Structures are given as C-alpha cells and as structure tokens.
Amino acid sequence: MKLRFFRPSPGAKRGEMEPGMAAADSIRVSEVDFDVSAELAALHRDNPQVGAVASFVGYVRGSLRGDEGRVGGMTLEHYPGMTEKSLAEIVSSAHERWHVDAIRVIHRVGWLAVGAQIVFVGVASAHRHEAFAACAFIMDYLKTAAPFWKKERTEAGERWVKARESDTAALQRWQDMKDRQ
Amino acid sequence: MRLLYFASLREQLDCSAEELALPPTVGKVADLRAHLAQRGGVWGVFVTSASLRCAVNQTLAGNNTPLAEQDEVAFFPPVTGG
C-alpha cells in the first residue's frame, strides 16, 4: 500500500500557507510504523521560537479479560482521501484556536498487533499551555470525526469496535469552551 | 454519483461501492437514504439506523446536504479511529 502524505504545497512559505495549515505541519496516513523521537525532533527543528512540544501516542491495547478479549490485534479500515482531508481540517481548527508553530499527525492503517503504535499527535509552540490544549483537542476531534474503523480479533472471532459516548462528550466540551469565549 | 460503504455497513450490505445515476426524486441525503431503503432487505438500514453517518465529497454531511450527479457519497458507522 502506498504512503500518502498531505502537507502544504512545496512552494509555501510562512505567510503563504495552504489555508489553515503551517509550513511545518505534517499529516501522514500509512501502514508504516513511525519513530516518536524523530517526530518530536522534527517539531522543533530549525525554530528557536519553540519552547514546548506536547505529544500523544496511541497503542493497540490488549484485553484484561480472558473470554472474548482482544487477541492478536486489530485491523484499521479507512476512507482513503477523506482521512487526510479530515485530519487537515482538524489541524486547521487547532491553528485557529491556539497559536502553535507546528503540528504533526500520523495515523496507521491495516493490521496492527497488540502493543503496536496506532496514532501520533505532536504540537510545538512557544509555551506549554497551547501545546497541551491543541494536542488534546486534536485527539478528541480525531476520535469522532476522522474516518477510521477498528475491527478487533477476539477468541470468539472478529468484531467491530463500537464508538464511545465519552468520545462525543469530549468533543462537546471543546465546543462549549469555544462558545463561552 | 459514486456511492461508498465502509466497515460493518459494507459487510451488512455485502457491497463496498457502486455507481448510481442521481434519481429525479433525490435532491438531498435524506432522499438518497429513502431511495436506497426501497431496495428492501438489508438496505432498510438506511432508514432504520439513526447512527449511520454520511460524507459528501469527503466532508461529513447531514440529511439536508444537497446532492449532485458528480458527487461521491459515503455511508459508514460512527468512526472509531485514534
């Protein structure tokens, strides 16, 4: 499966961005694993204004229960094209709310074993408040709006993971926060 | 129009994609749901399921989103990425 990268056009400079995204942003949807150290380094490279980098890594969790627990891993299905577009919109929304210098998002697809890395979100900014807030916002938004679907393997067979009410509630909190401003 | 079905919906319909000429009775997403449900059997999910999501040209859409002949329309269960 080919890698698909989505980033600002090569000629974009600071001040001539793709709408909503910064030149240092990066979005990647791929089967290929990622190196967290490399991503963190890329977030503050060549920018001495960056004083803070906040990040999140999501893993395939195994199950604590024996019967019908998750075994082996899961398959991540996605909607090619819309995944990148959706992540770009989420990144743009984060830039609108907080002044941050760079955002990197990676989401893997395909078969992932228990313990494997699934998703990375990293945000660089001058100070920690914006980095933490934007990182949490991007994850909450991604969990409810980005077109990925998990199918886990259990001892009883394969089963689609159900969406959680708590994820929708998390997103609503960001909207409430914005409405109160 | 190009119609796409994902995840458990795809399995339920046993169909991942199809080309459909925009029917004259269909002006928006709600109309398309009703049109697909008329096929009967498992296609009834388009009106019975309140949680089925829709995207038009790769942007999340609602029941009142208008449709055009060249659109790409996708239906899918609530997402579970991240």
Interface residues (C-beta under 8 A of the other chain):
Chain A: G58 L76 E77 H78 Y79 G81 M82 K85 S86 H107 I118 V119 M139 L142 K143 T144 A145 A146 P147 F148 W149 K150 K151 W160 V161 K162 A163
Chain B: L4 F6 A7 S8 A55 Q58 T59 L60 A74 F76 P77 P78 V79 T80 G81 G82
